[in-house]
Amino acid sequence: MEVNRRVRGLQREYVQIWDGVLARVCPDLTEPERQVRLLGTFGLLNSTPYSAPATQADAGRILAAMALRALVEG
């Protein structure tokens, strides 16, 4: 249980760090919108590389472009 709590705490810290960056880059976004964009992007990056049919290099390039658009272009 303690390990799970620690992992969740680290995940929250990680999201907070990225939220600060996104708030500076896109100051017009509300906090709830930033959270949706961040969590959606993390989900994309954490799950897709394992199921994408592209090569690792191609998948990385594609996912990086998608993540950038998801975060800042909405």
C-alpha positions as a printed Julia matrix, in Angstrom:
74×3 Matrix{Float64}:
  0.0    0.0     0.0
  2.75   2.48    0.91
  4.47   1.9    -2.44
  1.22   2.61   -4.3
  0.73   5.82   -2.35
  4.29   6.89   -3.14
  3.82   6.17   -6.86
  0.57   8.15   -6.97
  2.26  11.04   -5.18
  5.11  11.04   -7.69
  2.62  10.94  -10.55
  0.79  13.96   -9.11
  4.09  15.84   -8.78
  4.95  15.0   -12.38
  1.59  16.32  -13.61
  2.04  19.49  -11.53
  5.44  20.13  -13.11
  4.01  19.76  -16.59
  0.97  21.85  -15.64
  3.28  24.72  -14.71
  5.04  24.48  -18.06
  1.77  24.31  -19.99
  0.36  27.27  -18.03
  3.36  29.37  -19.11
  3.17  28.25  -22.74
 -0.62  28.55  -23.01
 -1.7   31.11  -20.39
 -5.26  31.31  -21.73
 -6.03  27.68  -20.84
 -7.98  27.05  -17.66
 -6.63  24.63  -15.08
 -9.27  21.97  -15.91
 -8.46  22.2   -19.62
 -4.74  21.88  -18.92
 -5.4   18.8   -16.79
 -7.45  17.14  -19.55
 -4.78  17.92  -22.13
 -1.98  16.67  -19.9
 -3.65  13.46  -18.79
 -4.79  12.7   -22.34
 -1.28  13.25  -23.66
  0.27  11.08  -20.96
 -2.22   8.33  -21.79
 -1.34   8.59  -25.47
  2.39   8.43  -24.84
  2.24   5.69  -22.22
  0.06   3.2   -24.08
  0.45   3.63  -27.82
  4.14   2.75  -28.3
  3.38  -0.82  -27.25
  0.59  -1.36  -29.76
  1.54   0.87  -32.71
  2.43  -1.0   -35.89
  5.08   1.57  -36.88
  8.77   1.17  -36.19
  9.95   2.61  -32.89
 11.51   5.65  -34.59
  8.42   6.33  -36.69
  6.1    5.84  -33.72
  8.21   8.25  -31.65
  8.07  10.92  -34.33
  4.33  10.51  -34.86
  3.52  10.47  -31.14
  5.7   13.52  -30.42
  3.85  15.51  -33.1
  0.47  14.34  -31.8
  1.41  15.17  -28.21
  2.5   18.68  -29.13
 -0.75  19.32  -30.99
 -2.82  17.89  -28.12
 -1.08  20.09  -25.6
 -0.91  23.43  -27.35
 -3.23  23.47  -30.37
 -6.37  21.88  -28.96
